[in-house]
Amino acid sequence: MSFYLTTPIYYVNSTPHIGHAYTTIAADILVRHHRQRGEETFFLTGVDEHADKVARVAAEQGLEPQEYVEQIVVAWQELPARVNASIDYFIRTTDEGHKRFVQDFLQRVYDNGDVYQDVYAGLYCVGCEAFKTDDDLVDGKCPDHGVEPEWIEEKNWFFRLSSYQEKLLALYEARPDFVLPGFRANEAKSFIARGLRDFSISRATQTWGIPIPWDPDQVAYVWADALVNYLSALSYAPGADRRLWPARHLLAKDILRFHCVYWPALLLSAGYEVPEQLFVHGYLNLEDRKISKSLGNVVDPLDLIDEYGVDPVRFWVARVVPFGQDGNVTLDGFRERYEGELGNDLGNLLSRTTAMIARYRDGELREAPDDQGELAAAARTVHEDVPAALDRFDITGALETIWDYVRRLNRYVEQTKPWELAKDPDREADLDRALYELADGLRIAAVALSAYLPETATQILAALGQSTDIAWEHVAYGRTAPVSGIEAAPPLFPRIDAPAIA
């Protein structure tokens, strides 16, 4: 079984912000989890370098577009590594392999009779890289970028999107989970049902882009180029294989129309299978405003990582907002979760457990499971419910299930009071059982959390002297090996007195 997941490819007209980190981290959590389940995985991310807005930014800086992208792409190539995303390939739309594939793809669409030439005259938002109708605008401006679109009039090549209206509606009817969450699928269906208009797939007045194979004087419209990356990568990326297609796509809601309507229609025209699934997530809003470069309220994820470490940032973006919904975030809220949930719930639990094993048993963990106890039942819930949630892309819900388990372990400490058991020589067996149950619970939590907190999971397993094998089958009660030499673990998430990044 294979699991091929993509992020959108990001525009390189500026540097990454927390919104880009959000999508990349979420995708990595899903891929790491499916890897734990023994599936063949492939994780693709990258950048869209042919956008008109990229050429404009380059011109403002007195650079040729290629010069500009070579400089700025470095920051984007660093992003996956900085958020500890285990990507398989970083694609650039200036890759020669991608260019060749796009030309072949568009030629297939042309040969299928789905392309014709006409004059386009209409409004165009450079920020969205999309044409707009009056209905799309608010007070004459793009609602996402707050600017008036430009009037463009030129002879272009058009894709017959209108001829795919019924096929797309039939696709959505046959596959209710094709687009998730369901309300996003309804948005796409509503857009299709209102009537699809053909759209331009070329530009006559631009030179920055991939030449149209049957008309080299024009270049491919950015969306007729960028979307194809999900398929093109499989033709030339190391370790990729066309058998991995169809992919699952992760994307933000502002590009729903291109991915959930235009992309499947283009694939059908070119003779390829449509994607396996698309999941559309909402925005992280900072202090009730969408995080965006144009608004100037960008949070640099690398600053947060430098101050707190990568795992707390990964935890925060998965935890703070139900995945798929819009949500408001604050940096104070980040700090609260760092100190309360990571520091107290998880970090303090490991410190207490290892300290008690070291103090009361000279660092020896004795095997003393209780297969009929509450913790055994709770572990089975984690084993079953987390994969089910992640198969629905419910990253936040799956983490809540794991965190319920962590809280249950903390309650177990207060219920059993190992420090009281240690005073009574007649209750040695009870003490052994309590310490084993806590260590076993922490091991289970570490394996379950490893997709979210890969570095922290390794630290927990090491502190308990356990194997670092994180296969999902090890999210099971009673598999903790008896060991000696356990010492009191240092804090996983030490207090940070410096003010949060502003």
Protein Blocks (a to p, Z undefined) as FASTA:
>chain_A
ZZddddddddfkbccdfklmmmmmmmmmmmmmmmmnopacdddddddfkbfklmmmmmmn
opafklmmmmmmmmmmmmmmmnopacfbdcdfkbfklmmmmmmmmmmmmmnopaccdddd
ddddfklopacdfklpgghiafklopacdddddddddddfklmmmmmmmmmmmmmmlpcc
fklmmmmmmmmmnopadddfbdfkbcbdcddfklmkbccdfklmmmmmmmmmmmmpghia
fklpccdddddfklmmmmmmmmmmmmmmnopacdfbdcddddddeehiacdfklopaccf
klmmmmnojklmmmmmmmmpcghiacdddfklmmmmmmmmmmmmmmmmmmmmmmmmmmmn
nopacddddfkbmklmmmmmmmmmmmmmmmnopaklmmmmmmmmmmmmmmmmmmnommlm
mmpmklmmmmmmmmmmmmmmmmmmmmmmmmmmmmlmmmmmmmnopafbfbfklmcghiac
cdehiacdddfbdcdfbdcdZZ
